[in-house]
Amino acid sequence: MFLCRNIVKKLITVIVVIAMFTAFMPAIACADETGETPQEKNCALTTEHVRYISPDSLGKFSPTKKLTKGAAAQMIYNLLAEKPEGQVFCDDVNEKTAYGKAIAALLYLDIVGTDKDGNFHPKRNITKGQLESMLAKCTGKEVTSKSADTIERGAAVRLINRALGRENTDKHTILKGSRIRIFTDVPVDSKYYYDVMEASIGHTLEENSEGGENWTHYNTEQQGISGSGWKVIDGESYYVDKEAKIIRRSCTINDSNLDKNGRYTTGNKKLDKQLVKVFKEQTKNAMSNKEKLKAVYTYIYKNCTYQADIKRKPSKNCTSWDKNLAYKMLKNKKGNCYYYAAAATYAARKCGYDARTISGYVTYNQNKYYMQHGWTEIKKEDGTKRFLDTELQYLSYKGGWGSDYFMRPYGTMKKMHHKHYYKKGGPAIRK
């Protein structure tokens, strides 16, 4: 009986030891063959507010897309206080793989590991729990959750910022600072706006009395968009500064207004919305500005129908009416020459052209009469002028004339365009 009791006591002791050992398994599992934990391998994250995310070639961050394991590895790698010399590759990760260097470094530091098949799977979406585990191994903090839910890119940046104490950013400088790089798909009213901006601009700071940041210096990061000038991206128009290589915002460029998000605005919200819709549907980002304008020009004359409007007789060269008519044409897809002209004008301005709507006259019936007419005029950089006439293009399209009224020099068409009477004492205007 005494022997049995001793055996029972020994068994209880063994069970307690095993339980204690199991409790410390997460920390022990992080060690490699040398017995070093991630913290002992100098995998701590920097306390400096460095940039760890950047826009793509279209100035986008895609905040609502799911974060992949590879992209997460790159973010954490960018934040390492000291980049390791060692690298560990696996079957689906090599030096030529996207994020390869970052993944190899985190594998070496035991911040991440491979699956049971020996692969890392960099294109798979990462879970919130996996990202928190990576942060915990670098900061020494406990994992707050083991969520198996995937996480959006914007939410991931917010989580990382919170883990690093970077949540109280300098909002005033981000909104008002000069030469601040912005993102084309992260507007000011986005729930991720300030977190994305905090993570994308390297800066030094002082803490204010309220515990927030006052940026004492920030880096003027470049946009990453090829070239400069006007760019139409996902239906929105931006102006990339040639010198600073960033998108301008809250200013006027060549009489075109840019809002706080750097987006071109006509000043008419309804018209802005219709233009974005049409450009999204009819153009591709890879097109040149001229190709985009031609695509929208073609859409207008092929999809909008002529409808007389005897009340609409705009005065000569006066365009106070054109925004409203442009909106109606794109919305209702019908109207007279002034509607056609107004729609083409704002499509051209959206593509960066110096364009205006003209209320003038065209010759009719072998130059015997003059008719009131509206069209779009574009002034080129060399000072020469071209015209676009969507209404005559519509008539040509319907009548099978085959005439081209896109970006034509004045005086090259039979239906001559005149801003004023062709000559004094000419025939009465045929209305």
C-alpha positions in Angstrom: 0.0 0.0 0.0 2.9 2.3 0.9 4.6 1.5 -2.4 1.4 2.4 -4.4 1.2 5.7 -2.6 4.8 6.6 -3.6 4.1 5.6 -7.2 1.0 7.9 -7.2 3.0 10.8 -5.8 5.8 10.3 -8.4 3.2 10.2 -11.2 1.6 13.5 -9.9 5.1 15.1 -9.8 5.7 14.1 -13.4 2.4 15.4 -14.6 3.0 18.8 -12.9 6.5 19.0 -14.6 5.0 18.2 -18.0 2.3 20.8 -17.5 4.9 23.5 -16.6 7.0 22.5 -19.6 3.9 22.7 -21.9 3.1 26.2 -20.6 6.5 27.5 -21.8 6.3 25.7 -25.1 5.6 28.9 -27.2 8.8 30.6 -26.1 10.9 27.4 -26.5 9.4 26.7 -29.9 10.8 30.1 -31.1 14.4 29.0 -30.4 16.4 27.5 -33.2 19.1 24.8 -33.2 21.5 27.2 -31.3 18.9 27.7 -28.6 18.5 31.4 -29.3 15.1 33.0 -29.2 14.0 35.6 -31.7 14.8 38.4 -29.1 18.3 37.0 -28.6 18.8 37.2 -32.4 18.3 41.0 -32.4 14.9 40.9 -34.1 13.5 43.8 -32.1 11.5 46.4 -34.0 12.8 50.0 -34.3 11.5 52.7 -32.0 12.1 55.3 -34.7 9.1 56.2 -36.8 10.4 54.9 -40.1 8.5 54.3 -43.3 7.4 50.7 -43.7 4.8 50.9 -46.5 4.9 52.6 -49.9 2.4 53.2 -52.8 2.5 51.1 -55.9 3.2 52.4 -59.4 -0.3 54.0 -59.5 0.0 55.6 -56.1 -2.3 53.0 -54.5 -2.1 51.1 -51.2 -5.3 49.0 -51.6 -6.3 49.3 -47.9 -9.4 47.1 -48.2 -7.6 44.2 -49.8 -6.5 41.3 -47.7 -2.9 41.3 -46.5 -0.8 38.4 -47.8 1.9 36.6 -45.8 4.6 37.9 -48.1 3.5 41.6 -47.8 3.2 41.2 -44.0 6.8 39.8 -43.9 8.0 42.9 -45.8 6.3 45.3 -43.4 7.9 43.6 -40.4 11.3 43.4 -42.1 11.1 47.1 -42.9 10.6 47.7 -39.1 13.5 45.6 -37.9 16.0 47.7 -35.8 18.8 45.6 -37.3 18.6 43.6 -40.5 20.2 40.1 -40.0 23.0 38.8 -42.2 21.6 35.3 -42.1 18.9 34.0 -44.5 16.8 30.8 -44.6 15.0 29.9 -47.8 12.4 27.2 -48.3 10.9 25.4 -51.3 8.6 28.3 -52.4 10.8 31.2 -51.4 14.0 32.2 -53.1 16.0 35.4 -53.8 13.9 36.1 -56.9 10.6 35.6 -55.2 8.6 38.7 -54.4 9.4 39.6 -50.7 12.1 36.9 -50.9 14.7 38.8 -48.9 12.3 39.8 -46.2 10.8 36.3 -45.8 14.3 34.7 -45.7 15.3 37.1 -42.9 12.2 36.4 -40.8 12.6 32.6 -41.3 16.2 33.0 -40.1 15.0 34.9 -37.0 12.2 32.4 -36.3 9.7 35.2 -36.5 7.8 33.1 -39.1 8.0 29.4 -40.0 7.0 27.1 -42.8 3.9 24.9 -43.0 4.0 21.1 -42.6 4.7 20.9 -46.3 7.9 22.9 -45.9 6.5 26.0 -47.7 5.8 29.5 -46.6 3.0 30.3 -49.1 3.7 34.1 -49.4 0.6 34.7 -51.6 -1.8 33.3 -48.9 -3.8 35.8 -46.9 -2.4 36.2 -43.4 -4.7 35.9 -40.3 -4.9 38.5 -37.6 -3.6 35.9 -35.1 -0.5 35.2 -37.3 0.3 38.9 -37.6 0.0 39.4 -33.9 2.2 36.4 -33.3 4.9 38.0 -35.5 4.7 41.2 -33.6 4.8 39.5 -30.2 8.0 37.6 -31.2 9.6 41.0 -32.0 8.3 43.0 -29.1 8.2 40.4 -26.4 4.5 41.1 -25.8 1.9 38.5 -25.4 -0.4 37.6 -28.2 -3.8 39.3 -27.4 -5.8 37.0 -29.7 -5.5 33.9 -31.9 -8.0 35.1 -34.5 -8.2 32.9 -37.6 -9.8 35.7 -39.5 -7.9 37.3 -42.4 -7.1 41.0 -42.1 -7.3 43.9 -44.5 -4.1 45.8 -45.4 -5.4 49.0 -43.7 -6.4 47.2 -40.6 -3.0 45.5 -40.5 -1.2 48.9 -40.6 -3.4 50.1 -37.8 -2.6 47.0 -35.7 1.1 47.5 -36.2 1.0 51.2 -35.4 -0.8 50.4 -32.1 1.8 47.7 -31.3 4.5 50.3 -31.8 2.8 53.2 -30.0 2.4 55.1 -33.3 -1.4 55.8 -33.0 -1.3 59.5 -32.0 0.1 60.9 -35.3 0.5 64.5 -36.3 -2.8 65.0 -38.2 -2.3 68.7 -38.8 1.0 68.2 -40.6 -0.4 65.3 -42.6 -3.3 67.5 -43.8 -1.5 70.8 -44.2 2.2 70.0 -44.6 3.9 70.9 -47.9 5.1 68.1 -50.2 3.3 65.4 -48.3 3.0 62.2 -50.4 -0.6 60.9 -50.5 -2.3 57.8 -51.9 -4.8 57.7 -54.7 -7.0 55.1 -53.0 -6.8 56.4 -49.4 -8.8 59.6 -49.2 -8.9 61.8 -46.2 -12.3 60.4 -45.1 -11.0 56.8 -45.1 -11.0 55.1 -41.7 -7.4 54.1 -42.4 -6.1 57.5 -43.7 -4.0 58.6 -40.7 -2.6 55.2 -40.0 -1.5 54.7 -43.6 0.0 58.2 -43.7 1.8 57.6 -40.4 3.3 54.3 -41.7 4.3 55.7 -45.1 6.3 58.8 -44.2 9.5 58.6 -42.2 9.6 61.3 -39.6 11.0 62.5 -36.3 8.8 63.9 -33.6 8.3 65.6 -30.2 5.5 64.6 -27.9 3.1 67.3 -27.1 1.3 68.0 -23.8 -1.6 65.8 -24.9 0.6 62.8 -25.6 0.3 63.2 -29.4 3.0 63.7 -32.0 4.4 66.9 -33.3 6.5 66.1 -36.4 9.8 68.0 -36.2 10.9 66.7 -39.6 9.5 64.4 -42.3 10.9 62.8 -45.4 9.5 64.1 -48.8 8.9 60.6 -50.2 8.3 60.3 -54.0 5.0 59.1 -55.4 6.3 56.2 -57.4 4.1 57.1 -60.4 6.0 57.1 -63.7 6.4 60.6 -65.3 4.7 63.8 -64.3 1.8 66.0 -65.2 -1.9 64.9 -65.4 -2.7 61.3 -64.6 -6.1 59.7 -64.7 -6.2 56.7 -62.3 -9.3 54.7 -61.7 -11.5 57.4 -63.1 -9.9 60.2 -60.9 -7.5 62.9 -62.2 -4.3 63.9 -60.4 -1.4 66.2 -61.1 2.1 64.8 -60.4 4.6 67.5 -59.7 7.6 67.3 -62.0 10.2 68.4 -59.3 8.9 66.8 -56.1 7.4 63.7 -57.8 4.3 63.8 -55.6 0.6 64.4 -56.2 -0.4 68.1 -55.7 -3.4 68.8 -53.6 -5.6 71.7 -52.4 -4.4 74.0 -55.2 -5.1 75.1 -58.8 -3.1 73.9 -61.8 -3.8 75.6 -65.2 -7.2 76.8 -64.0 -8.1 73.3 -62.8 -8.9 72.8 -59.2 -7.5 70.0 -57.0 -9.2 69.1 -53.8 -7.7 67.9 -50.5 -7.3 64.4 -51.9 -5.4 65.7 -55.0 -8.4 64.9 -57.2 -9.5 67.2 -60.0 -12.9 68.7 -59.3 -15.2 70.7 -61.6 -16.8 72.3 -58.6 -20.0 70.4 -59.3 -20.2 67.2 -57.2 -22.9 65.6 -59.4 -20.8 66.2 -62.5 -17.6 64.9 -60.8 -19.4 61.7 -59.9 -20.7 61.2 -63.5 -17.3 61.9 -65.0 -15.6 59.3 -62.7 -18.2 56.8 -63.6 -17.7 57.2 -67.3 -13.9 57.2 -67.1 -13.9 54.1 -65.0 -16.1 52.3 -67.5 -14.5 53.5 -70.7 -10.8 53.9 -70.0 -7.9 51.9 -68.7 -5.1 53.2 -66.6 -2.5 52.1 -69.1 -4.0 54.4 -71.8 -2.4 57.8 -72.6 -4.5 60.9 -71.8 -5.3 61.4 -75.5 -6.5 57.8 -75.7 -8.6 58.2 -72.7 -10.2 61.4 -74.0 -10.8 59.7 -77.4 -12.5 56.7 -75.6 -14.9 59.0 -73.7 -15.5 61.2 -76.8 -16.5 58.0 -78.6 -18.7 57.0 -75.8 -20.5 60.3 -75.8 -21.3 60.4 -79.5 -22.3 56.7 -79.7 -24.4 56.6 -76.6 -26.0 60.1 -76.4 -28.9 61.1 -78.6 -29.6 64.5 -80.1 -32.6 66.3 -78.6 -33.5 69.9 -79.5 -33.7 72.4 -76.7 -35.1 75.7 -78.1 -34.8 77.3 -74.6 -31.0 76.7 -74.6 -29.5 79.5 -76.7 -26.3 80.4 -74.8 -24.7 83.7 -75.5 -21.6 83.8 -77.5 -18.5 82.5 -75.7 -20.3 82.4 -72.4 -19.9 79.1 -70.5 -21.6 79.7 -67.2 -24.1 77.0 -68.3 -21.8 74.2 -69.3 -21.3 72.3 -66.0 -25.0 71.8 -65.6 -25.4 70.7 -69.3 -22.4 68.4 -69.1 -24.0 66.7 -66.1 -27.3 66.3 -67.8 -25.8 64.9 -70.9 -23.8 62.2 -69.1 -26.7 61.4 -66.8 -29.6 61.5 -69.3 -27.7 60.8 -72.5 -29.6 63.3 -74.6 -29.3 67.0 -75.5 -28.4 69.5 -78.2 -25.0 70.7 -79.4 -24.3 72.6 -76.3 -24.9 69.5 -74.1 -22.6 67.5 -76.4 -19.9 70.2 -76.3 -20.1 70.7 -72.5 -19.7 66.9 -71.8 -16.6 66.8 -74.1 -15.1 69.9 -72.5 -15.1 68.4 -69.0 -13.8 65.1 -70.3 -10.9 67.0 -71.9 -10.2 69.0 -68.8 -10.2 65.8 -66.8 -7.4 64.5 -69.1 -5.4 67.6 -68.4 -6.2 69.6 -71.5 -6.8 73.4 -71.5 -10.3 73.2 -72.8 -13.4 75.4 -72.9 -16.9 75.2 -74.4 -17.5 77.6 -77.3 -20.9 79.0 -78.2 -20.4 80.2 -81.8 -21.6 79.5 -85.3 -21.0 77.0 -88.1 -21.5 77.6 -91.9 -24.3 75.6 -93.4 -25.5 74.7 -96.9 -22.3 75.6 -98.7 -21.5 78.6 -96.6 -24.8 80.3 -97.4 -26.1 80.4 -93.8 -24.7 80.5 -90.3 -26.1 78.4 -87.6 -25.7 78.8 -83.8 -23.6 75.9 -82.6 -21.5 74.7 -79.6 -18.3 72.7 -79.6 -15.1 72.2 -77.5 -11.9 74.1 -78.1 -8.5 72.9 -76.8 -5.5 75.1 -76.6 -2.2 73.2 -76.9 1.0 73.9 -75.2 2.5 75.5 -78.4 -0.5 77.9 -78.5 -2.3 76.3 -81.4 -5.9 75.4 -81.1 -7.9 72.3 -81.9 -11.6 71.6 -81.8 -13.8 68.6 -80.8 -17.3 68.5 -82.1 -19.3 65.6 -80.5 -22.6 66.7 -82.0 -21.3 66.7 -85.6 -19.5 63.5 -84.8 -22.8 62.0 -83.7 -24.5 63.1 -87.0 -21.6 61.7 -89.0 -21.8 58.4 -87.0 -25.6 58.2 -87.6 -25.4 59.3 -91.2 -22.4 57.2 -92.2 -20.3 60.2 -93.3 -17.1 58.9 -91.9 -15.9 62.4 -90.9 -13.6 62.9 -87.9 -14.2 65.8 -85.6 -11.7 64.9 -82.9 -8.8 67.3 -82.3 -9.1 68.9 -85.7 -7.4 72.2 -86.6 -9.8 75.1 -87.4 -10.6 75.5 -91.1 -10.1 71.8 -92.1 -13.7 70.8 -92.3 -16.5 71.8 -94.7 -18.7 72.8 -91.8 -16.5 75.7 -90.7 -16.5 76.8 -87.1 -16.6 80.5 -86.2 -16.6 82.1 -82.8 -18.0 85.3 -84.5 -19.6 86.2 -87.7 -17.5 85.1 -90.6 -17.8 88.6 -92.3 -19.6 91.8 -91.7 -22.9 92.0 -93.5 -23.2 88.2 -93.7 -26.5 86.3 -94.1 -28.9 86.3 -91.2 -28.3 83.6 -88.6 -30.4 80.5 -89.4 -31.7 79.2 -86.1 
